[in-house]
């Protein structure tokens, strides 16, 4: 019994994208994920979290924002519409990955993983509205967005390499250090949701519940995790020079250090200036850029060459065989 072809299968039969197109498609999903994270923060920082007071409609009677909801409704509804742009970018990634020749099943699976994360996070966003911006669901919404960013960056990276056996490019202790940076950065992002969940920006002008701890103490704990990341990133930069790592890995370690320094400066500036909305928004952008830099540094620690052609089996070089 033949498998029923999907529309994506039909497109793949008629179109073979160049490798650069596949990579640009994957990059578009990365860019749109950052945009949706930052604009989601703007919804919260402008007090527009309940601009649309229900989900999936904007009101009980209208799918769209109404004039009565004013600017808050327009901002919240606009952010919801950007989800469709993000979905289009993810869809383009899926189609481009499926149409690549030879077929790259891992790349297609990563594209579909993005689709399911977008769908699940849309549901979490709806629950957040239904629960009146419960800080725990808001935090979950943000963490899921970063999970999407992780898979999107991984897809972008995989689109630029082969499907051969994974090979390390640096010694094992260096790779372990990169994992320590990833774990600490992930913890810092989670701790950051604790600062926001207990802090001043509840996302709506009404009485929204907050997480049950003092946001200043949460900010101090978040700052400790940031200092640990900086120390690990500096150690990585130095170690990579000692082991004479490839230039692109050292460049990514340098980029991470720069992002961390800027992000730390913004963090302290917003703390000592009363947490103004504009700086919080910039800090959210910095958080996304930091996470991208962390994931790309980890991925640069190994490489995957192109697989040998199935039609022409790889053969050992006779000169090397006799050596």
C-alpha positions in Angstrom: 0.0 0.0 0.0 1.5 3.3 -1.1 1.9 6.2 1.4 -0.4 9.1 0.7 1.6 12.1 -0.5 1.2 15.3 1.5 1.3 18.8 -0.2 4.8 19.2 1.2 5.8 15.9 -0.5 4.5 17.3 -3.8 6.5 20.5 -3.4 9.6 18.5 -2.7 9.2 16.5 -5.9 9.2 19.7 -7.9 11.6 22.0 -6.1 15.2 21.5 -4.9 16.4 24.5 -2.9 20.0 25.5 -2.9 21.7 24.9 0.5 21.8 28.7 1.1 18.1 28.9 0.8 17.6 26.1 3.4 19.9 28.0 5.7 18.2 31.3 5.2 14.8 29.7 5.8 16.1 28.3 9.1 17.6 31.7 10.0 14.2 33.4 9.4 12.7 31.2 12.1 15.5 32.3 14.5 14.9 36.0 13.7 11.1 35.7 14.1 11.5 33.9 17.4 13.6 36.7 18.8 11.0 39.2 17.4 8.1 37.4 19.1 10.1 37.2 22.4 10.8 41.0 22.4 7.3 42.0 21.3 5.8 39.6 23.9 7.9 41.6 26.4 6.5 44.8 25.0 3.0 43.5 25.6 3.8 43.0 29.2 5.8 46.3 29.7 3.0 48.4 28.2 0.4 46.8 30.5 -1.3 45.2 27.5 -1.3 41.6 28.7 -5.1 41.6 28.9 -5.7 44.0 26.0 -7.5 41.0 24.5 -9.4 39.6 27.4 -10.0 36.1 26.0 -8.4 33.6 23.7 -8.4 32.5 20.8 -10.7 35.5 20.1 -9.8 39.0 21.2 -13.2 39.5 22.9 -16.2 37.2 23.4 -17.8 38.7 20.3 -14.8 39.6 18.1 -11.8 37.8 16.7 -10.1 41.1 16.2 -9.3 44.0 18.6 -12.1 46.6 18.8 -11.8 50.4 19.1 -13.2 50.1 22.6 -10.0 48.2 23.7 -7.8 51.1 22.6 -4.0 50.9 22.3 -3.7 48.0 24.7 -5.9 45.8 22.6 -4.0 46.8 19.4 -0.7 45.9 21.0 -1.9 42.5 22.3 -3.7 41.6 19.1 -0.6 42.7 17.1 1.6 40.4 19.0 -0.9 37.5 18.4 -0.7 38.3 14.6 3.1 38.0 14.7 2.6 34.4 15.8 1.3 33.8 12.2 4.4 35.4 10.8 6.5 33.1 13.0 4.5 30.1 11.9 5.1 31.1 8.3 8.9 31.2 8.9 8.7 27.8 10.6 6.6 26.5 7.7 9.1 27.8 5.2 11.9 26.0 7.2 9.9 22.7 7.1 9.3 22.9 3.4 12.9 23.9 2.5 14.3 21.1 4.7 11.9 18.5 3.2 12.7 19.6 -0.3 16.5 19.5 0.1 18.3 16.8 -1.9 19.4 14.4 -0.7 16.6 14.2 1.8 17.7 15.3 5.3 15.3 13.7 7.8 17.0 15.2 10.9 16.5 18.7 9.5 12.8 18.0 8.8 12.3 16.7 12.3 13.9 19.8 13.8 11.5 21.9 11.6 8.5 20.0 12.8 9.7 20.3 16.4 9.6 24.0 16.0 6.0 23.8 14.7 4.8 21.8 17.8 6.6 24.2 20.2 4.9 27.1 18.5 1.5 25.4 18.8 2.0 24.4 22.4 3.2 27.9 23.4 0.1 29.4 21.7 -2.0 27.2 24.0 0.1 28.3 27.0 -0.4 31.9 26.0 -4.2 31.3 25.9 -4.1 29.8 29.4 -2.1 32.8 30.5 -4.9 35.1 29.4 -7.6 32.9 30.9 -5.8 32.9 34.2 -5.5 36.7 34.3 -1.7 36.7 33.7 -0.8 34.2 36.3 2.9 34.7 36.8 3.7 31.0 36.7 2.1 30.6 33.3 3.7 33.8 32.1 7.1 32.3 33.1 6.3 29.0 31.3 5.3 31.0 28.2 8.7 32.7 28.2 10.6 29.5 28.9 8.8 27.7 26.0 9.8 30.6 23.7 13.4 30.1 24.6 13.0 26.3 23.9 11.8 27.3 20.5 14.8 29.6 20.1 17.1 26.7 21.0 15.6 24.4 18.4 15.6 27.2 15.8 19.3 27.9 16.3 20.1 24.2 16.2 18.2 23.9 12.9 20.0 26.9 11.5 23.3 25.4 12.5 22.5 21.9 11.1 21.4 23.4 7.8 25.0 24.6 7.3 26.7 21.2 8.0 26.5 17.7 6.7 24.9 14.5 8.1 28.0 12.5 8.7 29.3 11.2 12.0 29.8 13.9 14.6 33.4 14.7 15.3 34.8 16.8 18.2 36.9 19.8 17.4 38.3 20.5 20.9 39.3 18.3 23.8 36.7 16.8 26.1 37.3 19.2 29.1 36.6 22.1 26.8 33.4 20.6 25.6 32.3 20.0 29.2 33.0 23.6 30.0 30.7 24.6 27.1 28.0 22.5 28.6 28.5 24.2 32.0 28.0 27.5 30.3 24.8 26.2 28.7 23.4 24.9 32.0 24.3 28.1 33.9 22.8 30.3 31.2 19.6 28.3 31.2 19.4 28.7 35.0 19.9 32.4 34.7 17.0 32.7 32.2 14.8 30.7 34.6 15.9 32.9 37.5 15.1 36.0 35.4 11.5 34.9 35.2 11.4 34.8 39.0 12.6 38.5 39.0 9.9 39.5 36.5 7.2 37.3 38.1 7.7 39.0 41.5 8.6 42.5 40.1 6.9 45.7 39.1 5.8 44.8 35.5 2.8 42.6 36.0 1.6 43.1 32.4 -1.7 44.8 33.3 -2.8 47.8 35.2 -5.2 45.8 37.4 -4.3 43.8 40.4 -2.3 40.9 38.9 -0.9 38.2 41.3 2.8 38.1 41.8 5.3 35.3 42.7 5.6 35.0 46.5 9.0 36.4 47.1 10.8 39.8 47.1 11.9 40.8 43.6 15.0 42.5 44.9 16.3 39.2 46.4 15.4 37.4 43.2 17.3 40.0 41.3 20.4 39.4 43.5 20.2 35.7 42.9 19.8 36.3 39.1 22.9 38.5 39.2 25.0 35.8 40.9 24.1 33.4 38.1 25.1 36.1 35.6 28.5 36.5 37.2 29.0 32.8 37.1 28.3 32.8 33.4 30.8 35.6 32.9 33.5 33.7 34.8 32.9 30.6 32.8 32.8 32.5 29.5 36.1 34.2 30.3 37.6 30.8 31.3 36.4 29.4 28.0 38.0 32.3 26.0 41.3 31.7 27.7 41.2 27.9 27.4 40.5 28.1 23.7 43.6 30.2 23.2 45.7 27.7 25.2 44.5 24.6 23.2 44.8 26.6 20.0 41.2 26.0 19.0 40.0 26.9 15.5 39.4 30.6 14.9 35.6 30.3 14.5 35.3 28.8 18.0 37.4 31.5 19.5 35.3 34.1 17.7 32.1 32.7 19.2 33.6 32.7 22.7 34.6 36.3 22.2 31.1 37.2 20.9 29.6 35.6 24.0 31.8 37.6 26.3 30.8 40.9 24.5 27.1 40.0 24.8 27.4 39.1 28.4 29.2 42.3 29.3 26.6 44.4 27.5 23.8 42.4 29.0 25.2 42.7 32.5 25.6 46.4 32.1 22.0 46.8 31.0 20.9 44.6 33.9 22.6 46.7 36.6 21.5 50.0 34.9 17.8 48.9 35.0 18.1 47.8 38.6 19.6 51.1 39.8 17.2 53.3 37.7 14.0 51.7 39.0 13.5 49.1 36.3 12.2 51.4 33.5 10.2 49.6 30.8 12.6 50.5 27.9 15.6 49.0 29.6 13.7 45.8 30.6 12.8 45.4 26.9 16.4 45.8 25.8 17.4 43.3 28.5 15.0 40.8 27.1 16.6 41.3 23.6 20.0 40.8 25.3 18.7 37.6 26.9 17.8 36.2 23.5 21.1 37.2 21.9 23.0 35.7 24.9 21.2 32.4 24.5 21.9 32.3 20.8 25.6 33.0 21.5 25.7 30.2 24.1 24.0 27.6 21.9 26.2 28.5 18.9 29.3 28.2 21.0 28.3 24.7 22.1 27.5 23.6 18.6 30.8 24.9 17.3 32.6 22.3 19.5 31.9 19.6 17.0 31.4 19.2 13.3 29.5 16.9 10.9 31.0 16.3 7.5 29.0 15.5 4.4 28.1 11.8 4.2 29.9 9.8 1.4 27.6 9.4 -1.6 25.6 6.2 -1.5 26.1 5.7 -5.2 29.9 6.0 -5.0 31.2 4.3 -1.9 34.1 6.0 -0.2 37.4 4.2 -0.8 40.7 4.6 1.0 43.4 6.4 -0.8 45.9 3.8 -2.0 48.9 6.0 -1.2 47.7 6.6 2.4 46.9 2.9 2.8 50.5 2.0 2.1 51.8 4.7 4.4 
